[in-house]
Amino acid sequence: MANATVTDTTDSAGSKLISVEIREKSRGTVTKVQFANRTDQLVGLHFTDERKLTVHGRLSSGGDMLTLIDISKGLTIDTIWGWKASFSPNSRMVAYQFHFPPYGLQQYATAVLLIYGLAETPQANSMDDSVDNPRNRGYIVYPEANRVARRYYIPPRNEDEQRHFTSPIVWNEKSDRLCFLDSIAGKTYLAVIDISQGLRNPRIKTRELDKTQFYSEYHRAQLRALRVQKPDLTVINAKALRFSDKDESVEITSFSGGPYEERTVKLRID
């Protein structure tokens, strides 16, 4: 397997220029590729095989920029823009969140989960035949309505239809399942995606979280003192998720804040 090093400079226009040098010891070859696509910081390098390398960068805005390189040709073959990028352990796929629209009025924004097959072509990874827009890229996996309609963006009619992913995206070791938290209409759900039958045939399971399992003792005491209980519309933000029990359960560790404390709760995937 080759190894790669990354350096950055500034071009004549003042933009950051990323240089990747890939050395293949077995062949004694050195491949150099340069690109400028607003990548601000390097997060990591991921080899899919001896021909493809993905440069995982971070934008100054906090999003992820993924640059796919064909090592044999010394060319950039695709660019992916998203958030919370998570590479499968076998480095053959990357899952990421995208908000549509990325800019503009936030009352029209909602989240979708996309998965890019790194061993496939850009054309194979676009579900709307658009390969000139880095936003319209990847297999649409979640939510189900977007996947069935093959639409990257379905405008929410109101705030209750806006989705927010409130955890990291986490893979299992076999690279055939992933999970995350989906918050919508004041409720938080554990979403588990099984892709063992391929990216075009994901099997989706969701389970609503019991918020009381994550409440702090202080908040519990406040609730006991109230005569009238009000609906809890806060959502749960998780700092970590982990598959356990041979991938039949997920352990959720919440952030501390609002009514919640840092606590780990295990949920069975039914």
N, C-alpha and C positions, 0 to 999 in steps of 0.2 A: 504494500500500500504506500502511496505517496505521502509526503508531508508538505505542509504549506506554511508560509509566513505572510503577514499582512503589514503594510506600512501605509501611512497617509501623508499627503502633501497638499498644497493649495495651488490650483491652476491660475492662469492669468486673469480669470474672471472673479477670483476670490472664492471659488467653490472648492470643497474638500474633494481631493482625488484619491481614491483607494487603489493601491497596487497590491496584487496577489502574486506571489512567486511559488510555484508548485514544482517540487523536485521528486522525480521518480528514480530511485536508486537502482532498481533492477534494470531499467532501460538507459540510465545515465542521461535523462532528459530534464530540461528545465523549461517550464511554461510560465510566461508572464501575462497577466491580464490586468487592465486598468478600467475603472469605471467611476462615474460621478453621478450618484442618484440620491443625494441628500443623506447618505449614511453618515452618522456623526460619531458613533462609538462602535467598536467591535465587541460582540457578545461571544461568538464562538464560530468554529468551522466544523462542517459535517460532510464527510465523504459518504455518498450513496454507494458508489462502487469505484473502480479504477478510472472511470470516465467522467464522473460528475462530482462536483463540490458545491456546497451551499455555504455562502458567507452570511452569517446571521449578524446583522447590524442593528443599532438603535438610532432612531431619529431624535433630533433635539426636542421634538414635541412629545416624546415618550413612546411612540409607536415602534413597530419592528419593520425593518426593511431586509428582505431575504433576496440575495442575488445568486442565481444559479449559473454555474460555469461549466461548460463542456471542456474538459481538460485536453482531450485529444485535438480539438480545434482551436483552443486558446481563445474562446469567445464567451461572452455573456449571452445566455440563451433565454433567460426570463428574469423578471423582477416581481416580487410579491410584497404587498404592503398590507400590514394588519397590526393586531395587538395580541399580546399574551402568547406569542408563538411557542409551541411545544413540540419538540422532535420526538418521534417514536424511538424506542431503544434500538431498533434495528436500522435507524437512520434512513429508512425508505419512505417515510411520510412526515409531514409537518402539519399540525393542527393549529388553527389560529382563529381569533375572534375578529369580526369586522363590524363597525358601526356604519349603517347606511342611513342617511348620507353622512360622509365623514365630516363635512363642514355645514355651516348654515344653521337653521333653526332647530334647536335640540328637541322641540316637541315632536319632530318628525323622525327622530333617530331611534333605531332599534338594532339589536345585535343578532348576528347569525354566526354559526360555527361552520368553518370551511376546513377541508383537508386536502392538501396537495400531495399527489403521488410523485415523489421526487425522481422515480425511475421512468416516468412517463413524459410525453411531450407537453408543451404549453397548450396545444390544441386539445389534447385529451383531457386536460385539467380545466377547461372552460366549458361551463354548461349552457352558455348563451351564445356560443360561436363568436365571442368577442375576445380577441387575444391582444388587442392594442391598449387595453386599460388594466393596469395592475390591480385595480379594485375588483374587477369581475374575473376572478381567478379562483380555482379550487373547486372540489366537489362540494356541493351544498349538502350538509349532513343534518343540520338542525337549525331552526325548528322544522317540523314535518311539513307544514304548509308551504314553506319556501322550497323544500326538496321536491315535493310532488309537483308544484307549479314550475320548477326549474327557474325560479326567479331569485336573484340575489337580494332584491329589496321589495318588500310589500309594505306600503306606507301604513303605519298605525293610525287608527281612526281617533284614538284618544290616549291618555296617559296609561290607562289600564292595559293597553296592548303593547306598550314599550317594554322590551326585554333588556336586562342588564345581567351580564355574567359576573358573578361576585366571588370568584375563586380562581386559582390557577387552573389550567387545563392539564390533566394528569393521565398518563398512559399506564397500562399494566406492563409487566416484563415481557409478555408474549407479543406485544405490539398489535393486539387484536381487540382491545377495549380501551376506552378512555372515559373520563368523567369530569364533571364541573358542576358548579351551582348556577342555576338560572333563576333570577328574581323577576317577577312580573305581578302587577296588581297587588302589591303588598304581601305577596307570598314568595317563599323561596323553595325551590325544588332541587333535588339531586337528580342530575341527568346522566345516564350511563349509555354509551353508544357502543354496540357490538358490531365490528366490521369484519368478523371472521369470514363472512360470505362476500366480501368485496366492498369497495367504496360506493358502488352503485346500489348496494342492497343492505344498508345499515339497519340494525334492529335497535330500537330506542326504548328505554325504560326510564320512567320518571317517578319520583316519590317525594311528596311534600314533606318538608322538615317540620318537626314539632318544635316551635320556637321556645317553648317552656324548658326544653332540655338544655338550652344554652343561656338561660337567664342567670344574671348574677344574684347573689343572696340579697343584696341591697334592693334590687328591683322586685324580687319576690316579696320582700317585706313591705314595699310600697303598695304592691297590688293587694296584699292582705288588708291594708289599712283603708283601701278605697271601698266605698259603698256601691259605686256603679262602675263596672268594668267597661273600658272603651276598647274598640277594636285596635289591635296592634298592627300597624301598617309598616313597621320597620322591617328591613330585610337583613338577612344574615350574611356577613362577609367572612369568608374563610381564608386563613393564612396558609393552610395546607390540606391536601387530600391524599389518601393512600389506600390502594387496594389491599385487601387482606382475605383470609379464609379461602385461599385458592381462587381469588377474584370473585367470590360470591358476596363479599361485603366491602363497604367503603368506610374508612375512618375519616371523620371531618373535624378539623381543629379550627375553631372560630377565633376571630379577632376580638379583643376586648374593646368595648365602646358602646355607648347608649345603654340599652337594657341588658346587653350581653357581656359575658366575661369569657376569657380564653378557656375553652373547654373542648375536650375531644369526645365525640360521640360516634359510635359505630352503628351503621345502618346496613341491614341485610338487603341485598338486591333481589327482590321477589320476581 
